[in-house]
Amino acid sequence: MILLDTLTLTVCGVLLILAVATPFCNVLFRRPRLDIDHGASDNDAESKANRPGFSVIISVHDNAMEIERNLPAFLEQKYSGNFEVVVIDESSTDETSDVLKRFKNKYANLYTTFIPASSHYLSRRKLSLTIGVKAAKYEWLIFTGSDCRPASDQWLETMASHCNGDLILGETRYEEEASDYVRLDNIKSWFRQLRAAQKSTAYAYSGRNLAMRRELFMKNYGFLKNLKYLRGEYDFIANEYSTPYNTETATEDEARIIRDAPTSKGWINDKLFFIETTRHLQRGLSYRLPVMIDNMLLHSTLLLHIAAIALSAVMGMYVITAVAAVSLLLGYLLRVLISSRAMKAISETVPAWKIPFLDGCEIWRNAILNFKHSRSDKDDFIRR
């Protein structure tokens, strides 16, 4: 009887400890530093008078609808310094060129160029961005996408307040029309990448809001080391060019880029390309290990509680059954609380009550994506 009591107390104690501790092993709890408020010292007249020039670089291919919708938000920025928008057309076959011609007649700060359809044996996206860099006339470059738009007309003004180093990682967030899972996945990726950049050295960057000094790009020969890989342009820049001392992070609301909701196919392709890209990045273990530990703890704790409820109920050990059920509920409520605080901190609307269930899907979705990647033709990721 004493052995049974001891066993019961031990099992109940383990279940409670795991239920309470596991929710804190979560990137939404280990949030990076978030500078929500714009620094007042960067807004005075003297600071604005010394704002650097920006060249916003956008590569497009059959994106007439996207640039029609999003490009004016870049061109109409209220920036106290000089800026231009450089658009490189990757030999589009739709109305992209017509849209660009119309915008050029309206906006003096728009510059357009193109790459020929005959370009082979290297990433057309990276080639077009390189051409954009060479065409740029200002000190700072910002790489973004045709499916993106600034969240504010103070985007450039806010990004300029971070020009103390050589590289700036700004937030990119999907619009609210994207599914809750896609938006949450994007936020968690941003938190992980932001935390890595703030703690030591950036590992990757899957956003569409990256600024860097033109001199840094040219001095290090741009994408030369990874030109054959079709995608991963922003990840390679962050991984190769970031140091513990040269990278700034822009997390203010005004510095945010909003990205159009992806199609299911587009989102999966992005994920498959990211899996391929990470095979060629440095410092991968230190980045992926916390992710794996978080997912393992989440699922092992859940399975242990379910097993404890089932076995104890069959064996008539109802104290353990009750404690396991209460622990399971307590763990869920803690995750909801942590998620709610995280969503509030970044003004996101993903329902907190749903996030524990979405978290539980992550390991299975990742397993499916890795299986798809393993079955893919590896030539799909390399320019032939």
C-alpha positions in Angstrom: 0.0 0.0 0.0 2.9 2.4 0.9 4.5 1.5 -2.5 1.3 2.3 -4.3 1.0 5.6 -2.5 4.6 6.5 -3.3 4.1 5.5 -6.9 0.9 7.5 -7.1 2.6 10.6 -5.6 5.6 10.2 -7.9 3.5 9.9 -11.1 1.2 12.7 -10.1 4.2 14.9 -9.4 5.9 14.2 -12.7 2.7 14.8 -14.6 2.2 18.2 -12.9 5.8 19.3 -13.3 5.7 18.4 -17.0 2.4 20.2 -17.6 3.6 23.4 -15.9 7.2 23.4 -17.4 6.6 22.4 -21.0 4.5 25.5 -22.1 7.5 27.7 -21.2 9.7 25.7 -23.7 8.1 27.6 -26.5 9.3 30.4 -28.8 6.2 32.4 -28.0 7.4 32.5 -24.4 11.1 33.1 -25.2 10.2 36.2 -27.3 12.9 38.3 -28.8 13.3 41.9 -27.9 10.5 43.9 -29.6 11.0 47.6 -30.1 7.3 48.6 -30.4 7.8 52.3 -30.0 9.8 54.4 -32.5 12.8 56.0 -30.8 12.2 59.7 -30.2 15.9 60.5 -30.6 15.7 59.4 -34.2 12.8 61.7 -35.0 14.4 65.1 -34.4 15.1 67.5 -37.2 18.8 66.9 -37.2 18.5 63.2 -37.5 16.0 63.5 -40.3 18.3 65.8 -42.2 21.0 63.1 -42.2 18.8 60.3 -43.4 20.6 57.9 -45.8 19.4 57.3 -49.3 17.5 54.1 -50.0 17.1 52.0 -53.1 14.1 49.6 -52.8 14.8 46.6 -55.0 11.9 44.5 -56.3 12.2 41.6 -58.7 9.0 40.7 -60.6 7.9 38.0 -63.0 4.3 37.9 -64.3 3.2 40.0 -61.3 1.1 42.6 -63.0 -1.8 42.3 -60.4 0.6 42.4 -57.5 2.6 45.4 -58.5 -0.7 47.3 -59.5 -1.9 46.7 -56.0 1.3 47.1 -53.9 3.9 49.3 -55.7 2.2 52.7 -55.0 2.7 52.0 -51.2 6.5 51.9 -51.8 6.6 54.9 -54.2 4.5 57.1 -51.9 6.6 56.8 -48.7 6.8 59.9 -46.6 10.6 59.9 -46.2 12.7 62.8 -45.2 15.7 61.5 -47.2 16.1 60.4 -50.8 14.8 57.1 -52.1 14.0 55.3 -55.3 12.2 52.1 -56.2 14.1 49.8 -58.6 12.0 47.1 -60.3 13.6 44.3 -62.4 11.4 42.4 -64.7 12.3 38.8 -65.2 11.0 38.6 -68.8 7.3 38.7 -67.8 4.8 37.5 -70.4 1.7 39.2 -68.8 0.9 43.0 -68.5 3.7 43.7 -66.1 5.6 45.9 -68.5 2.5 47.9 -69.3 1.8 48.5 -65.6 5.4 49.6 -65.0 5.3 52.0 -67.9 2.2 53.6 -66.5 3.7 54.0 -63.1 6.9 55.4 -64.6 4.8 58.2 -66.1 3.4 59.0 -62.7 6.3 58.5 -60.3 9.7 60.1 -60.9 11.4 57.9 -58.3 10.7 54.6 -60.1 13.4 53.0 -62.2 12.8 49.8 -64.2 15.1 47.4 -66.0 14.9 43.7 -67.0 16.9 40.5 -67.6 16.6 38.6 -70.9 14.7 35.4 -71.1 17.9 33.6 -72.4 19.6 33.7 -68.9 20.5 30.1 -67.9 22.6 28.2 -65.4 22.0 30.5 -62.4 19.1 31.8 -60.3 17.2 34.3 -62.3 15.9 35.8 -59.1 19.4 36.4 -57.7 20.6 37.6 -61.1 17.8 40.2 -61.3 18.4 41.4 -57.7 22.1 41.7 -58.6 21.2 43.8 -61.6 19.0 45.9 -59.4 21.9 46.5 -56.9 24.1 47.6 -59.8 21.4 50.0 -61.0 20.8 51.4 -57.5 22.2 54.8 -56.8 21.8 55.1 -53.0 23.9 53.9 -50.1 21.3 51.5 -48.6 19.4 48.7 -50.4 16.1 47.2 -49.3 15.1 43.9 -50.8 11.4 43.1 -50.9 8.8 41.4 -53.0 6.1 42.2 -55.5 3.5 40.5 -53.2 4.4 42.9 -50.4 3.6 46.4 -49.3 4.7 48.6 -46.3 2.3 48.7 -43.4 2.8 52.4 -43.0 4.0 55.4 -45.0 6.6 55.8 -42.3 8.3 52.5 -43.3 11.4 54.0 -44.7 11.6 56.6 -42.0 11.5 53.9 -39.4 14.0 51.6 -41.1 16.4 54.5 -41.5 16.5 54.8 -37.7 18.3 51.5 -37.6 21.1 52.3 -40.0 23.8 52.0 -37.4 25.3 48.7 -38.7 25.4 47.1 -42.2 22.4 44.9 -42.2 18.8 45.4 -41.0 16.2 42.6 -40.6 12.7 44.0 -40.6 9.5 42.1 -39.9 7.3 40.7 -42.6 3.8 39.6 -41.7 1.0 37.9 -43.8 -2.2 39.8 -44.2 -5.2 38.7 -42.1 -6.7 36.8 -45.1 -4.0 34.2 -44.7 -4.9 31.1 -42.6 -4.2 31.2 -38.8 -1.7 28.4 -39.2 0.3 30.2 -41.9 0.3 33.4 -39.9 1.4 31.7 -36.7 4.1 29.7 -38.6 5.4 33.0 -40.0 5.4 34.7 -36.6 7.2 31.8 -35.0 9.8 31.7 -37.7 10.3 35.4 -37.4 10.7 35.1 -33.6 13.3 32.4 -34.0 15.3 34.3 -36.6 15.0 37.5 -34.7 16.2 35.9 -31.5 19.2 34.4 -33.2 20.2 37.7 -34.7 19.8 39.5 -31.4 21.6 36.9 -29.3 24.6 36.4 -31.6 24.5 36.0 -35.4 21.6 35.8 -37.8 21.1 32.3 -39.2 18.4 32.8 -41.8 15.8 35.4 -42.9 12.5 34.3 -44.5 10.9 37.7 -44.6 10.7 40.2 -47.4 12.1 43.3 -45.6 15.9 43.1 -45.6 18.1 46.2 -45.8 21.9 46.3 -46.2 24.6 48.7 -47.3 25.4 48.6 -51.0 29.1 48.5 -50.2 28.7 45.3 -48.2 26.9 43.6 -51.0 29.4 44.6 -53.7 32.5 44.0 -51.5 31.5 40.4 -50.9 30.4 39.7 -54.5 26.7 39.5 -53.7 25.2 36.0 -54.4 28.3 34.6 -56.0 28.7 31.7 -53.6 25.1 30.5 -54.0 24.1 31.7 -57.4 23.2 28.3 -58.7 20.5 27.8 -56.0 17.1 29.0 -57.3 15.9 30.5 -54.0 17.0 31.4 -50.5 18.3 34.8 -51.5 17.4 36.5 -48.2 18.5 33.5 -46.1 21.9 33.4 -47.7 22.4 37.2 -47.2 21.6 36.9 -43.5 23.7 33.8 -43.0 26.8 35.0 -44.9 26.8 38.7 -44.2 25.6 38.9 -40.6 28.0 39.2 -37.6 27.3 39.8 -33.9 28.0 43.5 -34.4 26.7 44.6 -37.7 23.1 43.5 -37.7 20.1 45.6 -36.5 16.5 44.4 -36.1 13.5 46.6 -36.9 10.4 45.4 -35.0 8.3 48.6 -34.8 4.8 48.5 -36.3 5.8 51.2 -38.8 8.8 49.2 -40.1 6.6 46.2 -41.0 6.0 44.8 -44.4 2.6 43.1 -45.1 2.7 40.2 -47.5 -0.2 38.9 -49.6 -1.9 35.7 -48.4 -0.1 32.8 -50.1 -1.8 30.0 -52.0 -1.5 26.5 -50.5 0.9 25.6 -53.4 2.9 28.8 -53.0 3.3 28.3 -49.2 4.4 24.6 -49.6 6.9 25.6 -52.3 8.4 28.3 -50.0 8.7 25.7 -47.3 10.4 23.1 -49.6 12.9 25.7 -50.8 13.6 26.7 -47.2 14.3 23.1 -46.3 16.7 22.9 -49.3 18.4 26.2 -48.4 19.0 25.2 -44.8 21.2 22.3 -46.1 23.7 24.9 -47.3 23.6 27.4 -44.4 26.1 27.6 -41.5 25.2 27.4 -37.8 22.2 25.2 -38.5 22.4 23.0 -35.4 22.2 25.8 -32.9 19.1 27.1 -34.7 17.3 23.9 -35.2 18.0 22.2 -31.9 15.7 24.4 -29.8 12.9 23.9 -32.3 13.3 20.1 -32.1 13.4 20.2 -28.3 10.2 22.3 -28.1 8.3 20.0 -30.4 9.5 16.8 -28.7 8.6 18.2 -25.3 5.1 19.2 -26.5 4.3 15.9 -28.0 5.9 13.6 -25.4 4.1 15.5 -22.6 0.8 15.2 -24.4 1.2 11.5 -25.2 2.4 10.8 -21.6 -0.7 12.5 -20.1 -3.0 10.7 -22.5 -1.4 7.3 -21.7 -1.5 8.1 -18.0 -5.3 8.8 -18.2 -6.0 5.6 -20.2 -3.8 3.3 -18.1 -4.8 4.6 -14.7 -8.5 4.5 -15.6 -8.1 0.8 -16.7 -6.2 -0.1 -13.5 -8.6 1.8 -11.2 -6.0 4.3 -10.1 -8.4 7.2 -10.3 -6.2 9.7 -8.4 -3.7 9.5 -11.2 -6.5 9.8 -13.8 -7.8 13.0 -12.2 -4.4 14.5 -11.8 -3.4 13.7 -15.4 -6.6 15.3 -16.7 -6.2 18.4 -14.5 -2.5 18.6 -15.6 -3.5 18.4 -19.2 -6.0 21.2 -18.8 -3.5 23.3 -16.8 -0.9 22.9 -19.5 -3.4 24.0 -22.2 -4.4 27.0 -20.2 -0.8 28.0 -19.6 -0.1 27.8 -23.4 -3.2 29.9 -24.1 -2.0 32.5 -21.6 1.5 32.6 -23.1 0.1 32.8 -26.6 -2.4 35.5 -25.7 0.4 37.7 -24.3 2.6 37.1 -27.3 -0.2 38.0 -29.8 -1.1 41.1 -27.8 2.6 42.2 -27.8 2.7 42.2 -31.6 -0.9 43.2 -32.2 -1.7 39.9 -34.0 -5.2 38.5 -34.2 -4.5 34.7 -34.3 -6.9 33.3 -31.6 -4.9 32.3 -28.5 -7.2 29.4 -27.7 -6.4 27.9 -31.1 -2.6 28.2 -30.9 -1.9 25.1 -28.7 -3.7 23.0 -31.4 -1.8 24.7 -34.2 1.4 24.1 -32.3 0.6 20.5 -32.2 0.3 20.4 -36.0 3.8 21.8 -36.5 5.8 18.6 -36.1 3.4 16.6 -38.4 3.4 19.3 -41.1 7.2 19.5 -40.9 7.4 15.7 -41.2 5.1 15.8 -44.3 7.2 18.7 -45.8 10.5 16.9 -45.2 9.0 13.8 -46.8 7.9 15.8 -49.9 11.4 17.3 -50.0 13.1 13.9 -49.9 10.9 12.8 -52.8 11.6 15.9 -54.9 14.0 16.0 -57.8 17.0 17.8 -56.4 17.4 19.5 -59.8 14.2 21.4 -59.0 16.2 23.5 -56.5 19.2 24.2 -58.8 19.3 26.3 -62.0 20.0 24.0 -64.9 
